[in-house]
């Protein structure tokens, strides 16, 4: 069978050759090496342009891995990057649609099977393959690369990634207040559904909070659910970022990368005070969240994630760190005390329509109300006194 057909059907393997290298520089922070360890100059120029365009370090890293994936496929097909066509792009899409994502492999046999739905939370586990959004991101990376090369008068005359001319016409000069018009997807683009934000019901939240084993973890959960801050924002907190009197914290926002104020609950500061009384106050400029085993060091994202994973294992749930932000947003929006614009300011959303996604009823919160509804007796039909029963039966059939 032809190699391209094998790849499209998920029966072929793309060798894991080449690498993404951290340069330690700003422009670009990452570069891509080929099979022999040599730098791929066209990719370096593309990544440098991204960094100079004020893209974050993580964005540059994501694009570097996207380019490495594309070049691995081209090396396997023995196609030079400047001779690639839509046929090679189609092979990449078919391979991503049918192949298993190596990052989904789990060595623990107790791990929830890929794609299955958790009985406690109702949340599905990530499927074994690549998500539609990941495939679309891969197409955007490759398309941007060839657009940059065309601007530099290098590469093929035509971008091998298909574009939707109708989409460009529809979105041109459109007011953000207008309802977005419908348009067809470009060829090879995947359909991506807009999932409803998943927040933790109060009962399951209480169980998770009880499963925390120290004041540090309880303080973290309280800050998550009361401030709506992201994991990276909370982990970067220092002593100077705490406003004890005003019950506020200062975080480096993900979007603007500006230092912004976020309110938090008094209970969060109570648990934080208990934690600092036990662990000690860190020096100026040091992160307040520290590890508890071995020599104290700043708590990393993966260590924070592991805290939640251990709680999930005990409770049989599959909550994620970002579900905590969804929980905070859902409580604020549906609490009846804050307006949508006020919640937008707290969560630091650029578009109020993003905040409006949390203005929705959760089935988990309706269970008790539905049980009360089901237990009510069927309403009895009554008629005013003075009417003859025979007349009522003749008119209403009663």
Secondary structure in CASP SS format (residue, H / E / C, confidence):
PFRMAT SS
TARGET T0000
AUTHOR 0000-0000-0000
METHOD secondary structure of the structure
MODEL  1
X C 1.00
X C 1.00
X H 1.00
X H 1.00
X H 1.00
X H 1.00
X H 1.00
X H 1.00
X C 1.00
X C 1.00
X C 1.00
X C 1.00
X C 1.00
X C 1.00
X C 1.00
X C 1.00
X C 1.00
X C 1.00
X E 1.00
X E 1.00
X E 1.00
X E 1.00
X C 1.00
X C 1.00
X C 1.00
X C 1.00
X C 1.00
X C 1.00
X C 1.00
X E 1.00
X E 1.00
X E 1.00
X E 1.00
X C 1.00
X C 1.00
X C 1.00
X C 1.00
X C 1.00
X E 1.00
X C 1.00
X H 1.00
X H 1.00
X H 1.00
X H 1.00
X H 1.00
X H 1.00
X H 1.00
X H 1.00
X H 1.00
X H 1.00
X H 1.00
X H 1.00
X C 1.00
X C 1.00
X C 1.00
X C 1.00
X H 1.00
X H 1.00
X H 1.00
X H 1.00
X H 1.00
X H 1.00
X H 1.00
X H 1.00
X H 1.00
X H 1.00
X H 1.00
X H 1.00
X H 1.00
X H 1.00
X H 1.00
X H 1.00
X H 1.00
X H 1.00
X H 1.00
X H 1.00
X H 1.00
X C 1.00
X C 1.00
X C 1.00
X H 1.00
X H 1.00
X H 1.00
X C 1.00
X C 1.00
X H 1.00
X H 1.00
X H 1.00
X H 1.00
X H 1.00
X H 1.00
X H 1.00
X H 1.00
X H 1.00
X H 1.00
X H 1.00
X H 1.00
X H 1.00
X C 1.00
X E 1.00
X C 1.00
X H 1.00
X H 1.00
X H 1.00
X C 1.00
X C 1.00
X C 1.00
X C 1.00
X C 1.00
X C 1.00
X C 1.00
X C 1.00
X C 1.00
X C 1.00
X C 1.00
X C 1.00
X E 1.00
X C 1.00
X C 1.00
X C 1.00
X C 1.00
X C 1.00
X C 1.00
X E 1.00
X C 1.00
X C 1.00
X C 1.00
X C 1.00
X E 1.00
X C 1.00
X C 1.00
X H 1.00
X H 1.00
X H 1.00
X H 1.00
X H 1.00
X H 1.00
X H 1.00
X H 1.00
X H 1.00
X H 1.00
X H 1.00
X H 1.00
X H 1.00
X H 1.00
X H 1.00
X H 1.00
X H 1.00
X H 1.00
X H 1.00
X H 1.00
X C 1.00
X C 1.00
X C 1.00
X C 1.00
X C 1.00
X C 1.00
X C 1.00
X C 1.00
X C 1.00
X C 1.00
X C 1.00
X C 1.00
X C 1.00
X H 1.00
X H 1.00
X H 1.00
X H 1.00
X H 1.00
X H 1.00
X H 1.00
X C 1.00
X C 1.00
X C 1.00
X C 1.00
X C 1.00
X C 1.00
X C 1.00
X C 1.00
X C 1.00
X C 1.00
X C 1.00
X C 1.00
X C 1.00
X C 1.00
X C 1.00
X C 1.00
X C 1.00
X C 1.00
X C 1.00
X C 1.00
X C 1.00
X C 1.00
X C 1.00
X C 1.00
X C 1.00
X C 1.00
X C 1.00
X C 1.00
X C 1.00
X C 1.00
X H 1.00
X H 1.00
X H 1.00
X H 1.00
X H 1.00
X H 1.00
X H 1.00
X H 1.00
X H 1.00
X H 1.00
X C 1.00
X C 1.00
X C 1.00
X H 1.00
X H 1.00
X H 1.00
X H 1.00
X H 1.00
X H 1.00
X H 1.00
X H 1.00
X H 1.00
X H 1.00
X H 1.00
X H 1.00
X H 1.00
X C 1.00
X C 1.00
X C 1.00
X H 1.00
X H 1.00
X H 1.00
X H 1.00
X H 1.00
X C 1.00
X C 1.00
X E 1.00
X H 1.00
X H 1.00
X H 1.00
X E 1.00
X E 1.00
X C 1.00
X C 1.00
X C 1.00
X C 1.00
X E 1.00
X E 1.00
X E 1.00
X E 1.00
X E 1.00
X C 1.00
X C 1.00
X C 1.00
X C 1.00
X C 1.00
X C 1.00
X E 1.00
X E 1.00
X E 1.00
X E 1.00
X E 1.00
X C 1.00
X C 1.00
X H 1.00
X H 1.00
X H 1.00
X H 1.00
X H 1.00
X H 1.00
X H 1.00
X H 1.00
X H 1.00
X H 1.00
X H 1.00
X H 1.00
X H 1.00
X H 1.00
X C 1.00
X C 1.00
X C 1.00
X C 1.00
X C 1.00
X C 1.00
X C 1.00
X E 1.00
X C 1.00
X C 1.00
X E 1.00
X C 1.00
X C 1.00
X C 1.00
X C 1.00
X C 1.00
X C 1.00
X C 1.00
X E 1.00
X C 1.00
X C 1.00
X H 1.00
X H 1.00
X H 1.00
X H 1.00
X H 1.00
X H 1.00
X H 1.00
X H 1.00
X H 1.00
X H 1.00
X H 1.00
X H 1.00
X H 1.00
X H 1.00
X H 1.00
X C 1.00
X C 1.00
X C 1.00
X C 1.00
X C 1.00
X H 1.00
X H 1.00
X H 1.00
X H 1.00
X H 1.00
X H 1.00
X H 1.00
X H 1.00
X H 1.00
X H 1.00
X H 1.00
X H 1.00
X H 1.00
X H 1.00
X C 1.00
X C 1.00
X C 1.00
X C 1.00
X C 1.00
X H 1.00
X H 1.00
X H 1.00
X H 1.00
X H 1.00
X H 1.00
X H 1.00
X H 1.00
X C 1.00
X C 1.00
X C 1.00
X C 1.00
X H 1.00
X H 1.00
X H 1.00
X H 1.00
X H 1.00
X C 1.00
X C 1.00
X C 1.00
X C 1.00
X C 1.00
X C 1.00
X H 1.00
X H 1.00
X H 1.00
X H 1.00
X H 1.00
X H 1.00
X H 1.00
X H 1.00
X H 1.00
X H 1.00
X H 1.00
X H 1.00
X H 1.00
X C 1.00
X C 1.00
X C 1.00
X C 1.00
X C 1.00
X C 1.00
X C 1.00
X C 1.00
X C 1.00
X C 1.00
X C 1.00
X C 1.00
X C 1.00
X H 1.00
X H 1.00
X H 1.00
X H 1.00
X H 1.00
X H 1.00
X H 1.00
X H 1.00
X C 1.00
X C 1.00
END
